[in-house]
Amino acid sequence: MTSWVIGHTGRFKAASVGAGVTDLVSFSGTSDIHSFLPSYFGGEPWDRSELYREHSPISHVKGVKTPTLIQHGEEDERVPITQGYELYNALKRQGCPVKMVMYPRTHHAIQEPKLLLDALKRNLDWFDEHIGMSPSEGNAAN
């Protein structure tokens, strides 16, 4: 949903997209859950193209300025990595601060402890860089 939100509001100082769906048409033809979107939208993309387009985050990416971290597994069959590349390239070409990290041997969810730790650290670093508050500064008890 993060890729959708950044295309509809500029209220956030930073965003993090983990294996996000960017284009519903290409997703419906490349994901390992082929019947999910046709069932949800009540028809195939070629029959309901306007509906798929309107609900695709890539259709609303023009003008996004929210600094965005994209993290994606290289072997993700649920949300193929091309979805991440598409968002990355669209943001980069518009001059939006964006970084994409691809995790080797990773499917839809990060399983390896070392890679999971890396993903968590990158999120903390990304938000610290763009929001400017370390975790200890945000805790009133400290």
C-alpha positions in Angstrom: 0.0 0.0 0.0 3.0 2.3 0.5 3.5 2.6 -3.3 -0.2 3.7 -3.5 0.0 6.2 -0.7 3.1 8.1 -1.9 1.2 8.7 -5.2 -1.8 10.2 -3.4 -0.3 12.4 -0.7 2.9 14.3 0.1 2.3 14.2 3.8 5.0 11.7 4.7 8.7 12.7 5.1 9.8 9.2 4.0 8.5 5.8 2.9 9.6 2.2 2.8 8.1 -0.2 0.2 8.7 -3.9 0.8 7.9 -6.1 -2.2 5.2 -3.7 -3.3 2.9 -4.2 -6.3 3.3 -1.3 -8.7 1.4 -2.3 -11.9 -1.7 -4.5 -11.5 -1.7 -5.5 -15.2 1.8 -6.9 -15.3 1.4 -8.3 -11.8 -1.6 -10.3 -12.8 0.4 -11.9 -15.6 3.7 -12.5 -13.7 2.7 -13.3 -10.1 2.3 -16.9 -8.8 -1.2 -16.1 -7.7 -2.7 -15.6 -11.2 -6.4 -15.6 -10.2 -6.2 -13.2 -7.3 -6.7 -9.9 -9.1 -9.3 -11.2 -11.7 -11.3 -12.6 -8.7 -10.9 -9.3 -6.8 -11.7 -7.0 -9.7 -14.4 -9.2 -11.3 -12.6 -9.7 -14.6 -9.3 -10.0 -16.4 -7.1 -7.0 -17.1 -8.0 -7.0 -20.8 -11.7 -6.8 -19.9 -11.4 -4.2 -17.1 -8.3 -2.3 -18.2 -9.4 1.1 -16.9 -10.1 -0.4 -13.4 -6.7 -2.1 -13.3 -5.0 1.1 -14.5 -6.8 3.3 -12.0 -5.9 1.1 -9.1 -2.2 0.7 -10.1 0.2 2.8 -8.1 2.3 3.4 -11.2 -0.6 5.4 -12.7 -0.3 7.9 -9.9 3.5 8.2 -9.6 3.9 11.5 -11.4 5.1 14.2 -9.1 5.9 11.9 -6.1 8.5 13.6 -3.9 8.5 11.3 -0.9 12.0 9.8 -0.3 11.3 6.1 -0.8 13.3 3.0 0.1 12.4 -0.1 -1.9 13.4 -3.6 -0.6 12.7 -6.7 -2.7 13.7 -10.3 -2.8 15.4 -11.3 -6.1 13.5 -14.6 -6.2 10.1 -13.3 -5.3 7.4 -15.1 -7.3 4.5 -13.6 -5.4 5.5 -10.0 -6.3 8.1 -10.3 -9.0 11.1 -8.0 -8.6 10.2 -6.1 -11.8 7.5 -4.4 -9.8 10.2 -2.9 -7.6 12.3 -1.9 -10.6 9.3 -0.2 -12.2 8.7 2.0 -9.1 12.4 2.7 -8.6 12.9 3.8 -12.2 9.8 6.0 -12.2 10.8 7.8 -9.0 14.5 8.1 -10.1 13.6 9.6 -13.5 11.5 12.3 -11.7 14.4 13.2 -9.3 12.7 11.7 -6.2 15.1 10.4 -3.6 14.9 6.7 -3.9 17.0 3.6 -3.1 16.4 0.0 -4.0 17.9 -2.9 -2.2 17.6 -6.4 -3.7 18.0 -9.4 -1.4 19.6 -12.5 -2.9 18.0 -16.0 -2.4 14.9 -14.2 -1.0 11.4 -14.9 -2.0 8.4 -12.8 -0.8 9.5 -12.7 2.8 13.0 -12.4 4.1 13.9 -15.6 5.9 17.7 -15.5 6.4 18.5 -13.8 9.8 21.5 -11.8 8.3 19.3 -10.4 5.5 16.4 -9.7 7.8 18.8 -7.8 10.1 20.1 -5.8 7.1 16.5 -4.9 6.0 15.6 -3.7 9.5 18.8 -1.7 9.8 18.3 -0.1 6.4 14.8 1.0 7.4 16.0 2.6 10.6 18.8 4.3 8.7 16.5 5.5 5.9 14.0 7.0 8.3 16.7 8.5 10.5 18.2 10.1 7.4 14.9 11.6 6.2 13.1 12.2 9.4 16.1 12.9 11.6 15.1 11.1 14.7 17.0 8.2 16.0 15.0 5.5 18.0 16.4 6.7 21.3 15.3 10.3 20.6 11.7 9.2 20.0 11.5 7.3 23.3 10.3 9.7 26.1 11.5 7.3 28.8 15.2 7.9 27.8 
